[in-house]
Amino acid sequence: MRCFDDTVYVSIDYLGVVSRKEFNTIKQSAIETNTEIKKLNGSKLNITAYIVDNRLELIMSKALD
């Protein structure tokens, strides 16, 4: 039996409204975090979403081809 998480290829988390400064800090640390996420589940695309200056900003765990 396959786990549900094994069949999900995209995960999106919305984490709220942040300032541009906060977002830049988050984005820098996301580089290290995404490296670890790829080790755990390299096939899944993890997207973290924020609202910054009334715009939707995404941080993706890997580049889209």
PDB file of N, CA, C, O and CB in Angstrom:
ATOM      1  N   MET A   1       0.845  -1.182   0.000  1.00  0.00           N
ATOM      2  CA  MET A   1       0.000   0.000   0.000  1.00  0.00           C
ATOM      3  C   MET A   1       0.891   1.246   0.000  1.00  0.00           C
ATOM      4  O   MET A   1       1.829   1.343   0.791  1.00  0.00           O
ATOM      5  CB  MET A   1      -0.962  -0.003   1.228  1.00  0.00           C
ATOM      6  N   ARG A   2       0.598   2.179  -0.873  1.00  0.00           N
ATOM      7  CA  ARG A   2       1.384   3.415  -0.961  1.00  0.00           C
ATOM      8  C   ARG A   2       0.834   4.463  -0.005  1.00  0.00           C
ATOM      9  O   ARG A   2      -0.374   4.575   0.205  1.00  0.00           O
ATOM     10  CB  ARG A   2       1.384   3.960  -2.404  1.00  0.00           C
ATOM     11  N   CYS A   3       1.718   5.193   0.543  1.00  0.00           N
ATOM     12  CA  CYS A   3       1.352   6.299   1.430  1.00  0.00           C
ATOM     13  C   CYS A   3       0.814   7.448   0.589  1.00  0.00           C
ATOM     14  O   CYS A   3       1.300   7.677  -0.518  1.00  0.00           O
ATOM     15  CB  CYS A   3       2.571   6.764   2.287  1.00  0.00           C
ATOM     16  N   PHE A   4      -0.175   8.169   1.088  1.00  0.00           N
ATOM     17  CA  PHE A   4      -0.742   9.319   0.372  1.00  0.00           C
ATOM     18  C   PHE A   4       0.341  10.321   0.014  1.00  0.00           C
ATOM     19  O   PHE A   4       0.338  10.871  -1.087  1.00  0.00           O
ATOM     20  CB  PHE A   4      -1.828  10.001   1.216  1.00  0.00           C
ATOM     21  N   ASP A   5       1.261  10.562   0.929  1.00  0.00           N
ATOM     22  CA  ASP A   5       2.307  11.556   0.688  1.00  0.00           C
ATOM     23  C   ASP A   5       3.201  11.168  -0.489  1.00  0.00           C
ATOM     24  O   ASP A   5       3.760  12.044  -1.148  1.00  0.00           O
ATOM     25  CB  ASP A   5       3.154  11.740   1.942  1.00  0.00           C
ATOM     26  N   ASP A   6       3.342   9.889  -0.758  1.00  0.00           N
ATOM     27  CA  ASP A   6       4.161   9.422  -1.882  1.00  0.00           C
ATOM     28  C   ASP A   6       3.524   9.737  -3.228  1.00  0.00           C
ATOM     29  O   ASP A   6       4.223   9.794  -4.239  1.00  0.00           O
ATOM     30  CB  ASP A   6       4.398   7.928  -1.769  1.00  0.00           C
ATOM     31  N   THR A   7       2.221   9.941  -3.258  1.00  0.00           N
ATOM     32  CA  THR A   7       1.530  10.185  -4.522  1.00  0.00           C
ATOM     33  C   THR A   7       1.260  11.664  -4.772  1.00  0.00           C
ATOM     34  O   THR A   7       0.709  12.025  -5.812  1.00  0.00           O
ATOM     35  CB  THR A   7       0.229   9.426  -4.547  1.00  0.00           C
ATOM     36  N   VAL A   8       1.635  12.511  -3.844  1.00  0.00           N
ATOM     37  CA  VAL A   8       1.457  13.953  -3.986  1.00  0.00           C
ATOM     38  C   VAL A   8       2.771  14.538  -4.498  1.00  0.00           C
ATOM     39  O   VAL A   8       3.823  14.353  -3.885  1.00  0.00           O
ATOM     40  CB  VAL A   8       1.026  14.617  -2.624  1.00  0.00           C
ATOM     41  N   TYR A   9       2.703  15.247  -5.629  1.00  0.00           N
ATOM     42  CA  TYR A   9       3.919  15.758  -6.249  1.00  0.00           C
ATOM     43  C   TYR A   9       4.166  17.237  -5.993  1.00  0.00           C
ATOM     44  O   TYR A   9       5.260  17.737  -6.253  1.00  0.00           O
ATOM     45  CB  TYR A   9       3.867  15.520  -7.714  1.00  0.00           C
ATOM     46  N   VAL A  10       3.153  17.944  -5.484  1.00  0.00           N
ATOM     47  CA  VAL A  10       3.293  19.369  -5.181  1.00  0.00           C
ATOM     48  C   VAL A  10       2.671  19.629  -3.816  1.00  0.00           C
ATOM     49  O   VAL A  10       1.561  19.182  -3.526  1.00  0.00           O
ATOM     50  CB  VAL A  10       2.620  20.258  -6.285  1.00  0.00           C
ATOM     51  N   SER A  11       3.400  20.353  -2.992  1.00  0.00           N
ATOM     52  CA  SER A  11       2.896  20.747  -1.685  1.00  0.00           C
ATOM     53  C   SER A  11       3.002  22.269  -1.590  1.00  0.00           C
ATOM     54  O   SER A  11       4.070  22.836  -1.818  1.00  0.00           O
ATOM     55  CB  SER A  11       3.691  20.039  -0.523  1.00  0.00           C
ATOM     56  N   ILE A  12       1.892  22.925  -1.255  1.00  0.00           N
ATOM     57  CA  ILE A  12       1.875  24.387  -1.152  1.00  0.00           C
ATOM     58  C   ILE A  12       1.474  24.786   0.264  1.00  0.00           C
ATOM     59  O   ILE A  12       0.457  24.332   0.788  1.00  0.00           O
ATOM     60  CB  ILE A  12       0.900  25.012  -2.199  1.00  0.00           C
ATOM     61  N   ASP A  13       2.290  25.642   0.872  1.00  0.00           N
ATOM     62  CA  ASP A  13       2.003  26.166   2.204  1.00  0.00           C
ATOM     63  C   ASP A  13       1.955  27.680   2.138  1.00  0.00           C
ATOM     64  O   ASP A  13       2.906  28.316   1.682  1.00  0.00           O
ATOM     65  CB  ASP A  13       3.061  25.692   3.236  1.00  0.00           C
ATOM     66  N   TYR A  14       0.847  28.263   2.594  1.00  0.00           N
ATOM     67  CA  TYR A  14       0.726  29.718   2.678  1.00  0.00           C
ATOM     68  C   TYR A  14       1.037  30.111   4.118  1.00  0.00           C
ATOM     69  O   TYR A  14       0.385  29.637   5.048  1.00  0.00           O
ATOM     70  CB  TYR A  14      -0.713  30.216   2.239  1.00  0.00           C
ATOM     71  N   LEU A  15       2.035  30.981   4.304  1.00  0.00           N
ATOM     72  CA  LEU A  15       2.474  31.329   5.648  1.00  0.00           C
ATOM     73  C   LEU A  15       2.194  32.773   6.046  1.00  0.00           C
ATOM     74  O   LEU A  15       2.680  33.227   7.082  1.00  0.00           O
ATOM     75  CB  LEU A  15       3.925  31.068   5.770  1.00  0.00           C
ATOM     76  N   GLY A  16       1.423  33.502   5.249  1.00  0.00           N
ATOM     77  CA  GLY A  16       0.956  34.800   5.685  1.00  0.00           C
ATOM     78  C   GLY A  16       1.608  36.006   5.049  1.00  0.00           C
ATOM     79  O   GLY A  16       2.303  35.912   4.037  1.00  0.00           O
ATOM     80  N   VAL A  17       1.360  37.149   5.681  1.00  0.00           N
ATOM     81  CA  VAL A  17       1.828  38.446   5.198  1.00  0.00           C
ATOM     82  C   VAL A  17       3.107  38.804   5.956  1.00  0.00           C
ATOM     83  O   VAL A  17       3.148  38.747   7.185  1.00  0.00           O
ATOM     84  CB  VAL A  17       0.728  39.555   5.382  1.00  0.00           C
ATOM     85  N   VAL A  18       4.148  39.175   5.207  1.00  0.00           N
ATOM     86  CA  VAL A  18       5.419  39.582   5.818  1.00  0.00           C
ATOM     87  C   VAL A  18       5.953  40.820   5.102  1.00  0.00           C
ATOM     88  O   VAL A  18       5.541  41.133   3.985  1.00  0.00           O
ATOM     89  CB  VAL A  18       6.463  38.423   5.761  1.00  0.00           C
ATOM     90  N   SER A  19       6.868  41.512   5.758  1.00  0.00           N
ATOM     91  CA  SER A  19       7.503  42.671   5.134  1.00  0.00           C
ATOM     92  C   SER A  19       8.539  42.196   4.117  1.00  0.00           C
ATOM     93  O   SER A  19       8.929  41.029   4.121  1.00  0.00           O
ATOM     94  CB  SER A  19       8.163  43.585   6.205  1.00  0.00           C
ATOM     95  N   ARG A  20       8.979  43.101   3.251  1.00  0.00           N
ATOM     96  CA  ARG A  20      10.009  42.761   2.259  1.00  0.00           C
ATOM     97  C   ARG A  20      11.291  42.317   2.958  1.00  0.00           C
ATOM     98  O   ARG A  20      11.946  41.374   2.515  1.00  0.00           O
ATOM     99  CB  ARG A  20      10.296  43.968   1.330  1.00  0.00           C
ATOM    100  N   LYS A  21      11.648  42.994   4.046  1.00  0.00           N
ATOM    101  CA  LYS A  21      12.858  42.643   4.792  1.00  0.00           C
ATOM    102  C   LYS A  21      12.750  41.227   5.362  1.00  0.00           C
ATOM    103  O   LYS A  21      13.682  40.431   5.250  1.00  0.00           O
ATOM    104  CB  LYS A  21      13.105  43.657   5.928  1.00  0.00           C
ATOM    105  N   GLU A  22      11.602  40.925   5.974  1.00  0.00           N
ATOM    106  CA  GLU A  22      11.388  39.582   6.519  1.00  0.00           C
ATOM    107  C   GLU A  22      11.450  38.527   5.412  1.00  0.00           C
ATOM    108  O   GLU A  22      12.054  37.468   5.584  1.00  0.00           O
ATOM    109  CB  GLU A  22      10.032  39.509   7.247  1.00  0.00           C
ATOM    110  N   PHE A  23      10.819  38.829   4.281  1.00  0.00           N
ATOM    111  CA  PHE A  23      10.795  37.881   3.174  1.00  0.00           C
ATOM    112  C   PHE A  23      12.206  37.608   2.656  1.00  0.00           C
ATOM    113  O   PHE A  23      12.548  36.460   2.373  1.00  0.00           O
ATOM    114  CB  PHE A  23       9.909  38.407   2.041  1.00  0.00           C
ATOM    115  N   ASN A  24      13.018  38.636   2.531  1.00  0.00           N
ATOM    116  CA  ASN A  24      14.390  38.444   2.057  1.00  0.00           C
ATOM    117  C   ASN A  24      15.186  37.542   2.999  1.00  0.00           C
ATOM    118  O   ASN A  24      15.974  36.710   2.552  1.00  0.00           O
ATOM    119  CB  ASN A  24      15.094  39.796   1.910  1.00  0.00           C
ATOM    120  N   THR A  25      14.976  37.710   4.292  1.00  0.00           N
ATOM    121  CA  THR A  25      15.638  36.856   5.277  1.00  0.00           C
ATOM    122  C   THR A  25      15.143  35.423   5.160  1.00  0.00           C
ATOM    123  O   THR A  25      15.935  34.481   5.189  1.00  0.00           O
ATOM    124  CB  THR A  25      15.402  37.386   6.699  1.00  0.00           C
ATOM    125  N   ILE A  26      13.835  35.260   5.030  1.00  0.00           N
ATOM    126  CA  ILE A  26      13.235  33.932   4.882  1.00  0.00           C
ATOM    127  C   ILE A  26      13.760  33.251   3.617  1.00  0.00           C
ATOM    128  O   ILE A  26      14.086  32.064   3.626  1.00  0.00           O
ATOM    129  CB  ILE A  26      11.690  34.035   4.837  1.00  0.00           C
ATOM    130  N   LYS A  27      13.834  34.015   2.543  1.00  0.00           N
ATOM    131  CA  LYS A  27      14.279  33.460   1.260  1.00  0.00           C
ATOM    132  C   LYS A  27      15.725  32.970   1.354  1.00  0.00           C
ATOM    133  O   LYS A  27      16.061  31.926   0.796  1.00  0.00           O
ATOM    134  CB  LYS A  27      14.145  34.514   0.140  1.00  0.00           C
ATOM    135  N   GLN A  28      16.573  33.709   2.048  1.00  0.00           N
ATOM    136  CA  GLN A  28      17.971  33.293   2.213  1.00  0.00           C
ATOM    137  C   GLN A  28      18.060  31.973   2.970  1.00  0.00           C
ATOM    138  O   GLN A  28      18.809  31.079   2.576  1.00  0.00           O
ATOM    139  CB  GLN A  28      18.773  34.378   2.951  1.00  0.00           C
ATOM    140  N   SER A  29      17.304  31.850   4.048  1.00  0.00           N
ATOM    141  CA  SER A  29      17.358  30.608   4.827  1.00  0.00           C
ATOM    142  C   SER A  29      16.682  29.462   4.087  1.00  0.00           C
ATOM    143  O   SER A  29      16.980  28.299   4.360  1.00  0.00           O
ATOM    144  CB  SER A  29      16.699  30.806   6.195  1.00  0.00           C
ATOM    145  N   ALA A  30      15.784  29.760   3.165  1.00  0.00           N
ATOM    146  CA  ALA A  30      15.086  28.713   2.411  1.00  0.00           C
ATOM    147  C   ALA A  30      16.045  27.943   1.509  1.00  0.00           C
ATOM    148  O   ALA A  30      15.794  26.777   1.205  1.00  0.00           O
ATOM    149  CB  ALA A  30      13.959  29.323   1.572  1.00  0.00           C
ATOM    150  N   ILE A  31      17.121  28.560   1.083  1.00  0.00           N
ATOM    151  CA  ILE A  31      18.103  27.881   0.240  1.00  0.00           C
ATOM    152  C   ILE A  31      18.662  26.667   0.980  1.00  0.00           C
ATOM    153  O   ILE A  31      18.749  25.580   0.410  1.00  0.00           O
ATOM    154  CB  ILE A  31      19.247  28.850  -0.165  1.00  0.00           C
ATOM    155  N   GLU A  32      19.036  26.845   2.231  1.00  0.00           N
ATOM    156  CA  GLU A  32      19.552  25.750   3.040  1.00  0.00           C
ATOM    157  C   GLU A  32      18.456  24.737   3.347  1.00  0.00           C
ATOM    158  O   GLU A  32      18.693  23.531   3.284  1.00  0.00           O
ATOM    159  CB  GLU A  32      20.155  26.284   4.338  1.00  0.00           C
ATOM    160  N   THR A  33      17.284  25.207   3.673  1.00  0.00           N
ATOM    161  CA  THR A  33      16.167  24.325   3.990  1.00  0.00           C
ATOM    162  C   THR A  33      15.796  23.465   2.796  1.00  0.00           C
ATOM    163  O   THR A  33      15.550  22.268   2.952  1.00  0.00           O
ATOM    164  CB  THR A  33      14.961  25.135   4.446  1.00  0.00           C
ATOM    165  N   ASN A  34      15.750  24.050   1.606  1.00  0.00           N
ATOM    166  CA  ASN A  34      15.379  23.298   0.409  1.00  0.00           C
ATOM    167  C   ASN A  34      16.389  22.206   0.078  1.00  0.00           C
ATOM    168  O   ASN A  34      16.019  21.164  -0.462  1.00  0.00           O
ATOM    169  CB  ASN A  34      15.240  24.238  -0.771  1.00  0.00           C
ATOM    170  N   THR A  35      17.639  22.429   0.392  1.00  0.00           N
ATOM    171  CA  THR A  35      18.656  21.391   0.193  1.00  0.00           C
ATOM    172  C   THR A  35      18.333  20.172   1.049  1.00  0.00           C
ATOM    173  O   THR A  35      18.460  19.036   0.592  1.00  0.00           O
ATOM    174  CB  THR A  35      20.068  21.931   0.535  1.00  0.00           C
ATOM    175  N   GLU A  36      17.918  20.405   2.282  1.00  0.00           N
ATOM    176  CA  GLU A  36      17.556  19.299   3.173  1.00  0.00           C
ATOM    177  C   GLU A  36      16.256  18.630   2.729  1.00  0.00           C
ATOM    178  O   GLU A  36      16.132  17.408   2.811  1.00  0.00           O
ATOM    179  CB  GLU A  36      17.419  19.802   4.615  1.00  0.00           C
ATOM    180  N   ILE A  37      15.292  19.416   2.261  1.00  0.00           N
ATOM    181  CA  ILE A  37      14.020  18.862   1.791  1.00  0.00           C
ATOM    182  C   ILE A  37      14.256  17.935   0.608  1.00  0.00           C
ATOM    183  O   ILE A  37      13.635  16.876   0.523  1.00  0.00           O
ATOM    184  CB  ILE A  37      13.042  19.989   1.401  1.00  0.00           C
ATOM    185  N   LYS A  38      15.135  18.313  -0.300  1.00  0.00           N
ATOM    186  CA  LYS A  38      15.430  17.478  -1.470  1.00  0.00           C
ATOM    187  C   LYS A  38      15.997  16.131  -1.061  1.00  0.00           C
ATOM    188  O   LYS A  38      15.742  15.124  -1.722  1.00  0.00           O
ATOM    189  CB  LYS A  38      16.409  18.190  -2.399  1.00  0.00           C
ATOM    190  N   LYS A  39      16.762  16.100   0.020  1.00  0.00           N
ATOM    191  CA  LYS A  39      17.312  14.832   0.512  1.00  0.00           C
ATOM    192  C   LYS A  39      16.194  13.898   0.981  1.00  0.00           C
ATOM    193  O   LYS A  39      16.276  12.683   0.799  1.00  0.00           O
ATOM    194  CB  LYS A  39      18.307  15.087   1.662  1.00  0.00           C
ATOM    195  N   LEU A  40      15.156  14.471   1.582  1.00  0.00           N
ATOM    196  CA  LEU A  40      14.050  13.671   2.096  1.00  0.00           C
ATOM    197  C   LEU A  40      13.083  13.233   1.002  1.00  0.00           C
ATOM    198  O   LEU A  40      12.611  12.096   1.000  1.00  0.00           O
ATOM    199  CB  LEU A  40      13.302  14.449   3.148  1.00  0.00           C
ATOM    200  N   ASN A  41      12.794  14.136   0.077  1.00  0.00           N
ATOM    201  CA  ASN A  41      11.814  13.837  -0.961  1.00  0.00           C
ATOM    202  C   ASN A  41      12.149  14.651  -2.204  1.00  0.00           C
ATOM    203  O   ASN A  41      11.574  15.715  -2.435  1.00  0.00           O
ATOM    204  CB  ASN A  41      10.369  14.139  -0.472  1.00  0.00           C
ATOM    205  N   GLY A  42      13.066  14.150  -2.988  1.00  0.00           N
ATOM    206  CA  GLY A  42      13.539  14.863  -4.159  1.00  0.00           C
ATOM    207  C   GLY A  42      12.533  14.989  -5.279  1.00  0.00           C
ATOM    208  O   GLY A  42      12.692  15.847  -6.147  1.00  0.00           O
ATOM    209  N   SER A  43      11.490  14.151  -5.290  1.00  0.00           N
ATOM    210  CA  SER A  43      10.537  14.195  -6.402  1.00  0.00           C
ATOM    211  C   SER A  43       9.426  15.220  -6.201  1.00  0.00           C
ATOM    212  O   SER A  43       8.778  15.624  -7.166  1.00  0.00           O
ATOM    213  CB  SER A  43       9.926  12.835  -6.601  1.00  0.00           C
ATOM    214  N   LYS A  44       9.203  15.641  -4.969  1.00  0.00           N
ATOM    215  CA  LYS A  44       8.100  16.570  -4.680  1.00  0.00           C
ATOM    216  C   LYS A  44       8.559  18.019  -4.829  1.00  0.00           C
ATOM    217  O   LYS A  44       9.682  18.367  -4.463  1.00  0.00           O
ATOM    218  CB  LYS A  44       7.550  16.333  -3.254  1.00  0.00           C
ATOM    219  N   LEU A  45       7.683  18.853  -5.369  1.00  0.00           N
ATOM    220  CA  LEU A  45       7.915  20.293  -5.439  1.00  0.00           C
ATOM    221  C   LEU A  45       7.214  20.924  -4.244  1.00  0.00           C
ATOM    222  O   LEU A  45       5.989  20.872  -4.135  1.00  0.00           O
ATOM    223  CB  LEU A  45       7.398  20.902  -6.799  1.00  0.00           C
ATOM    224  N   ASN A  46       7.991  21.517  -3.357  1.00  0.00           N
ATOM    225  CA  ASN A  46       7.442  22.212  -2.190  1.00  0.00           C
ATOM    226  C   ASN A  46       7.438  23.705  -2.478  1.00  0.00           C
ATOM    227  O   ASN A  46       8.462  24.276  -2.852  1.00  0.00           O
ATOM    228  CB  ASN A  46       8.264  21.895  -0.896  1.00  0.00           C
ATOM    229  N   ILE A  47       6.284  24.331  -2.302  1.00  0.00           N
ATOM    230  CA  ILE A  47       6.135  25.765  -2.543  1.00  0.00           C
ATOM    231  C   ILE A  47       5.662  26.422  -1.250  1.00  0.00           C
ATOM    232  O   ILE A  47       4.688  25.986  -0.635  1.00  0.00           O
ATOM    233  CB  ILE A  47       5.133  26.045  -3.718  1.00  0.00           C
ATOM    234  N   THR A  48       6.362  27.468  -0.854  1.00  0.00           N
ATOM    235  CA  THR A  48       5.948  28.257   0.299  1.00  0.00           C
ATOM    236  C   THR A  48       5.531  29.624  -0.223  1.00  0.00           C
ATOM    237  O   THR A  48       6.276  30.266  -0.964  1.00  0.00           O
ATOM    238  CB  THR A  48       7.098  28.373   1.375  1.00  0.00           C
ATOM    239  N   ALA A  49       4.340  30.067   0.162  1.00  0.00           N
ATOM    240  CA  ALA A  49       3.782  31.314  -0.356  1.00  0.00           C
ATOM    241  C   ALA A  49       3.629  32.344   0.755  1.00  0.00           C
ATOM    242  O   ALA A  49       3.263  32.027   1.887  1.00  0.00           O
ATOM    243  CB  ALA A  49       2.429  31.057  -1.025  1.00  0.00           C
ATOM    244  N   TYR A  50       3.921  33.584   0.393  1.00  0.00           N
ATOM    245  CA  TYR A  50       3.778  34.724   1.302  1.00  0.00           C
ATOM    246  C   TYR A  50       3.146  35.872   0.527  1.00  0.00           C
ATOM    247  O   TYR A  50       3.237  35.927  -0.700  1.00  0.00           O
ATOM    248  CB  TYR A  50       5.160  35.151   1.914  1.00  0.00           C
ATOM    249  N   ILE A  51       2.512  36.780   1.241  1.00  0.00           N
ATOM    250  CA  ILE A  51       2.092  38.055   0.666  1.00  0.00           C
ATOM    251  C   ILE A  51       3.111  39.098   1.120  1.00  0.00           C
ATOM    252  O   ILE A  51       3.318  39.303   2.316  1.00  0.00           O
ATOM    253  CB  ILE A  51       0.614  38.446   1.106  1.00  0.00           C
ATOM    254  N   VAL A  52       3.747  39.755   0.140  1.00  0.00           N
ATOM    255  CA  VAL A  52       4.759  40.781   0.403  1.00  0.00           C
ATOM    256  C   VAL A  52       4.397  42.001  -0.432  1.00  0.00           C
ATOM    257  O   VAL A  52       4.329  41.914  -1.658  1.00  0.00           O
ATOM    258  CB  VAL A  52       6.216  40.267   0.067  1.00  0.00           C
ATOM    259  N   ASP A  53       4.167  43.128   0.216  1.00  0.00           N
ATOM    260  CA  ASP A  53       3.796  44.364  -0.492  1.00  0.00           C
ATOM    261  C   ASP A  53       2.616  44.131  -1.436  1.00  0.00           C
ATOM    262  O   ASP A  53       2.640  44.561  -2.589  1.00  0.00           O
ATOM    263  CB  ASP A  53       4.998  44.908  -1.283  1.00  0.00           C
ATOM    264  N   ASN A  54       1.595  43.456  -0.942  1.00  0.00           N
ATOM    265  CA  ASN A  54       0.369  43.155  -1.691  1.00  0.00           C
ATOM    266  C   ASN A  54       0.604  42.298  -2.932  1.00  0.00           C
ATOM    267  O   ASN A  54      -0.191  42.334  -3.871  1.00  0.00           O
ATOM    268  CB  ASN A  54      -0.297  44.437  -2.099  1.00  0.00           C
ATOM    269  N   ARG A  55       1.696  41.525  -2.938  1.00  0.00           N
ATOM    270  CA  ARG A  55       1.991  40.611  -4.052  1.00  0.00           C
ATOM    271  C   ARG A  55       2.226  39.218  -3.492  1.00  0.00           C
ATOM    272  O   ARG A  55       2.779  39.055  -2.405  1.00  0.00           O
ATOM    273  CB  ARG A  55       3.235  41.094  -4.872  1.00  0.00           C
ATOM    274  N   LEU A  56       1.801  38.228  -4.244  1.00  0.00           N
ATOM    275  CA  LEU A  56       2.070  36.849  -3.871  1.00  0.00           C
ATOM    276  C   LEU A  56       3.504  36.508  -4.266  1.00  0.00           C
ATOM    277  O   LEU A  56       3.882  36.635  -5.431  1.00  0.00           O
ATOM    278  CB  LEU A  56       1.057  35.876  -4.545  1.00  0.00           C
ATOM    279  N   GLU A  57       4.284  36.083  -3.306  1.00  0.00           N
ATOM    280  CA  GLU A  57       5.686  35.683  -3.553  1.00  0.00           C
ATOM    281  C   GLU A  57       5.805  34.204  -3.221  1.00  0.00           C
ATOM    282  O   GLU A  57       5.296  33.748  -2.197  1.00  0.00           O
ATOM    283  CB  GLU A  57       6.709  36.544  -2.691  1.00  0.00           C
ATOM    284  N   LEU A  58       6.474  33.457  -4.088  1.00  0.00           N
ATOM    285  CA  LEU A  58       6.642  32.022  -3.908  1.00  0.00           C
ATOM    286  C   LEU A  58       8.105  31.670  -3.723  1.00  0.00           C
ATOM    287  O   LEU A  58       8.984  32.247  -4.364  1.00  0.00           O
ATOM    288  CB  LEU A  58       6.064  31.261  -5.094  1.00  0.00           C
ATOM    289  N   ILE A  59       8.352  30.727  -2.852  1.00  0.00           N
ATOM    290  CA  ILE A  59       9.677  30.128  -2.709  1.00  0.00           C
ATOM    291  C   ILE A  59       9.496  28.667  -3.049  1.00  0.00           C
ATOM    292  O   ILE A  59       8.744  27.959  -2.380  1.00  0.00           O
ATOM    293  CB  ILE A  59      10.288  30.331  -1.251  1.00  0.00           C
ATOM    294  N   MET A  60      10.184  28.205  -4.093  1.00  0.00           N
ATOM    295  CA  MET A  60      10.033  26.824  -4.542  1.00  0.00           C
ATOM    296  C   MET A  60      11.273  26.013  -4.178  1.00  0.00           C
ATOM    297  O   MET A  60      12.390  26.528  -4.189  1.00  0.00           O
ATOM    298  CB  MET A  60       9.783  26.770  -6.062  1.00  0.00           C
ATOM    299  N   SER A  61      11.064  24.753  -3.860  1.00  0.00           N
ATOM    300  CA  SER A  61      12.171  23.895  -3.439  1.00  0.00           C
ATOM    301  C   SER A  61      13.083  23.506  -4.601  1.00  0.00           C
ATOM    302  O   SER A  61      14.227  23.105  -4.388  1.00  0.00           O
ATOM    303  CB  SER A  61      11.631  22.645  -2.777  1.00  0.00           C
ATOM    304  N   LYS A  62      12.585  23.623  -5.809  1.00  0.00           N
ATOM    305  CA  LYS A  62      13.423  23.355  -6.980  1.00  0.00           C
ATOM    306  C   LYS A  62      12.871  24.130  -8.163  1.00  0.00           C
ATOM    307  O   LYS A  62      11.712  24.545  -8.166  1.00  0.00           O
ATOM    308  CB  LYS A  62      13.485  21.829  -7.298  1.00  0.00           C
ATOM    309  N   ALA A  63      13.717  24.318  -9.165  1.00  0.00           N
ATOM    310  CA  ALA A  63      13.315  25.083 -10.351  1.00  0.00           C
ATOM    311  C   ALA A  63      12.390  24.249 -11.228  1.00  0.00           C
ATOM    312  O   ALA A  63      12.512  23.026 -11.298  1.00  0.00           O
ATOM    313  CB  ALA A  63      14.554  25.535 -11.158  1.00  0.00           C
ATOM    314  N   LEU A  64      11.478  24.922 -11.885  1.00  0.00           N
ATOM    315  CA  LEU A  64      10.606  24.245 -12.844  1.00  0.00           C
ATOM    316  C   LEU A  64      11.353  24.096 -14.159  1.00  0.00           C
ATOM    317  O   LEU A  64      12.079  24.996 -14.582  1.00  0.00           O
ATOM    318  CB  LEU A  64       9.272  25.028 -13.049  1.00  0.00           C
ATOM    319  N   ASP A  65      11.172  22.967 -14.790  1.00  0.00           N
ATOM    320  CA  ASP A  65      11.837  22.744 -16.094  1.00  0.00           C
ATOM    321  C   ASP A  65      11.055  23.356 -17.224  1.00  0.00           C
ATOM    322  O   ASP A  65      11.466  23.264 -18.380  1.00  0.00           O
ATOM    323  CB  ASP A  65      12.024  21.254 -16.359  1.00  0.00           C
TER     324      ASP A  65
END
